[in-house]
Amino acid sequence: MKVTALPLGAMGVPAHLETRSREGCREGGSTVFFLPPLMVTIRLLLIWSAPVPAPAMPNTLLRLIGGLFMLTVWPSALCAPPAADAFPRLSDNTAGSATLELRKVLHGQVDGMFVVPRTRQVVAAAGGYLWKFSDQGVLQDTLRVHGSLFTSGVVFTAEHFVDWVFTGSAQRKSYGAPMDGNAMSHAEVVAALEQADVVEFGKTDDTTAWAYLWRNGQARKMDLSRHIDKVDTYCHRRTHSAKGLRWQSTCFEGLPPAPRAWVEVDPGSFEHISDTQARVDVVGFDRRRFHLEEGLGGQLVGATVGVALKAMGMPGSLPGRYWLGDAHTRLRVGDEVVQFKAFVPLEDGEYRFMHNMRWWEPATALPGASPWFSVHMRGYMEHKGEAELLRHYEKDIGLYVVRPRGVADVPVARRTVPAWRPVFEGPVTRHVAVTGTVAFASRQTNSAGQVVEPLPAAHVWLRSPPPRPPVDGVQPPVPVDALWPSLHQLPSTLTVAWGQPWQEDEHTVVRIDLVNAETQEVLGRLLGGHAAEAMKLADATRAPANRGRKDKSSHTPAAAQDALELMVRVPDLKAPLDQGQVLLRSGRRQLPLLQARMTYVVQPVEREERPAPLPSTSSSPGPTQQQQLEAVVVAAGSDARTSLPAFLEMAQALAQDTTHAQALAPHLTVAYAQLINQFNGTRDFGSSAALVRHYLTQVHPHIGHITGDNSLAYNQGVIASQTLAFAIHSPQHRDLVDGVLALLIGPDFDPQQQTNGTLMYNLACHYALAGDKPRLLQSAAAARRLGKPGAQFMADKDFERYWADAAFLEVLR
C-alpha cells in the first residue's frame, strides 16, 4: 500500500504539521511504518473528507477531533521514503546532465525578463535592478532602476536619457537638436515616430506635450503640443511585468504599441505538456509539511459554515489542504534530462509546479538562447501559516538557467591566479549595492608558465544592498543577490561605485590602481608559497565563485574552501581617500597592498557647507572666540534646558560685535543650523522654536547683509528648511514660517540655483498646504532634481490634494 497525499477534508491538523516521529523520522523523509490500525485510520479519513451535507453538521466537530487524535498517535505514518542522491536540491547548484548544467544565477524574486535581439542579451528585472546576461546565462552587468525608466527600456527625463539596456552605457546623455511636430499632420507625426526604435511621450498642464525618440544611441525630443489629445501617459499594457514593475508606459493614438528594441518574455507553465511529452515528470516525493490554509481555525470555519454555504449554492472555495515537499523532478531540455529536487505543493494528487515555478523561454525572440526558470513562494503569504514556509523555500527562490556546461568558466589555460572576488567594507550605502569593474593585468602567466591575454573587464558587486528594515505585519521580502562568475586573473585596476548618478550628494566613483608585482608577491605570501602552486590547487578544486558560498564537496581541501578576497576598506564615504585601504584576504589572514592608489573619478557634491576657520593670532592668551562658541554649542546640544540660554547670550553678543561680526557670521549661522537640526531630530520643537525666533530677531538683523562666504546662504537655507519642517504644522509657530519666508527665503529666491534638496522639499510641503500650486510645482521640481524620490511625495499627506493632479504627477516623473 502506498501512502499518498490525502484530501483530509476538515480534519483538525495544526498548520504545517512537521513530519517527524520518535522512531527517527526526519524532515527529508524516512521509513514508513504500516500498522493495521493505520489503514483503518486512512479509510476513516477518506470517509470524513467527503462533503458534509447540512443536516450532518453537528457531527463534524467530533470527526475533526477524532482525526486530530489519530494523527498525534501515529505521526510516523506521515513520513516519506529517503531522497535519492541522484536528485540534488536546487539550492545545491549541482544539477546537470551529460552536456547541460543547471545553474542558479540570481537569488530572490524575479519580476520580469526581456530580450535585446541586437546584442543577443537577456535582461531580468529583480530587486530594483536590471540584470544583463548573455544568451547563455552569464551575468555581465547591472543597473539600478531609475524612477524615469519606461517600459521600452530607456530612461527619459526632461534633461537627459540613459540607454544602458541597448548600449551598455549607464551615463546620462544629452538630447540632440529638438524637433517640431506641431506643423505636421497626425499621419506625418506617426510616420516620423515609426522611424525610431523607441518612442515614449510626456505632457504637462494639458497644454504641452512631447515625444522622446531614440535610435542607435541617439535621442531627440519632438514638440507635440498641437497633438496633445493623442498622447496618453498612463497607457498600461497587459504584460506579465506591467503590474509588478510599474514602469512608465505611454502611447500615441495611431502608433503601434509593440516595442521594437527589446521584447518581453512572458513566463509559461513550468510543467507545460506538449503534444508529444511533458516538460517535467516526478518520480518521487519527500513530504515535509502538511499545510492548512487559514490555519486550524479557518479549517474549522470552512468545514462548518463554509460547507453549509457551499451546500446552499454560494460561490467560492474552501481553505486548501495539501502537502509540501521535495519533488524528485526530471526536466527535459531537448534530448537531455536534468534531475533535481524542487520544493512544491502536492494538491489532490498533483504536483503544482504552476504555483511556485515559472518557465521563461527567450528563444522565442532570440533563437538559440538557453531556457530559464524561476522559483518563488507559492503565494503572497496572505494566509495563516504561509510565513513559516519561507524557510523551506528561501534557499531555492531565484532565477535558474539551463545552459551548456562550462560556458561561464574561465578556461584553465587562461587562469593565472586562484579564484577570487572583490569585497567592500565601509559605511552603509542606503538601498544600493557597491558595484565595480575589474580590469585585468597584461602579460600574465598561467600555471604552465605560458603568457595569456587578459580577459575582458568584468562587472561585479562588491557588496549587496543592505536589507530593508522590517515592517510590522508584512513578511520581509527575500533579498535579491547574484551568484557572480569566478575571477581568475590578476587585477590591474578596480573601479568602485556607490550611489546613483542622479544623486549628486551620494554618487561616488573611485579608481584603484594596483601594482602587479606587489599583488603577485602579497598573493604568494598570503597563500604560503608561490601563487603558481596555489593556482594548480585551484585548477583541481575550483574554489567557490561568489560571496563566500562554500562548495559542498566533502573531499575539497579546507585551504581551497576559503575564497580569496580583494578587500576595499573605506571608513568614510566622503572622506579623503588616503584613509582607505586595499588588502588581500584569505580566511582569517589579510595583508595590505601598500602601493595601491585610490583616486576619485566622481566625487559626491558636498551639500553641507561649513565656514572656513578663523585665522589664529599669537596674541590670543586663551581660547579663540570660535573655540568658545563651539564649546557652548556642544553644551547647548547636550542639555538645552541649562545651556541653551548661554549660547543665545553669546551668539547675540558676537553678532552685535561690529569688529568681528564679518568673520564670525558664517560660524554663528552654522551653529544655529546645527542646533535646530539636532533638536528637530529629538522632537524638541520648543528649543528649535526658541533658536529660530532668537536668530530672526537678535542675530540676522546684524549679519544678514554679510556676503562672501558660500556657507552663509546654505546654512540660512538649513535654518529655513528645519523651521518649515516643524512650524508648518504648528499654529503657535506660524510667525516663524512667515519670518523665514520673508528674511531667509525672500522675494528673489531662485529654486533653480538651490543645492539643498531638503529645503526645496519642505518648501513644496508649505506651498502644497497653502494651495500655491505654481510655487509647489517649482519647489517639487527642484527637490526631484536634487534627488528627492517621487515616492516620498506620494506617501506624504501634505501633498494629498495633489496626488491626482496631472501637472504634479508629471513633475514627480
Secondary structure, DSSP 8 states (H G I E B T S, - for coil): --------TT----TTEE---TTS--TT-------HHHHHHHHHHHHHTS---GGGGGGHHHHHHHHHHHHHH-GGGG------TTS-BGGG---B-SSEEEEEEEES---EEEEETTTTEEEEEETTEEEEEETT--EEEEEE--TTBBTTS-EE-SS-EE-HHHH---S-B---S-EE-TTS-HHHHHHHHTTSSEEEEEEETTTEEEEEEEETTEEEEEE-GGGGGGEES------HHHHHH--B--EETTS----SS-EE---EETT-B-SS-BSEEEEEEEEEEEEETTHHHHHHHIIIIIHHHHHTT--S----EEEEEEEEEEEEETTEEEEEEEEEEEETTEE-GGGTEEEE-GGGTSTT---EEEE--SS-S-STTSGGGHHHHTTT-EEEEEEETTTTS--GGG--S--EEEEEESS--TTS-EEEEEEE-SSEE-TTS-EE-----EEEEEE-------BTTB------EE----B-S-EEEEEEEES-TT-TTT-EEEEEE--HHHHHHHHHHHTTS-HHHHHHHHHHH----STT-----TTS-HHHHS-EEEEEE-S-TTS-GGG-EEEEEETTEEEE-TT-EEEEEE-----S---------TT--S--HHHHHHHHHHHHHH-HHHHHHHHHHHHHHHHT-TTTHHHHHHHHHHHHHHHHHHHHHTT-HHHHHHHHHHIIIIIHHHHTT--S-HHHHHHHHHHHHHHHHHHTT-GGGHHHHHHHIIIII-TT--GGG---HHHHHHHHHHHHHHT-HHHHHHHHHHHHHTT--HHHHHH-GGGGGGTT-HHHHHHH-
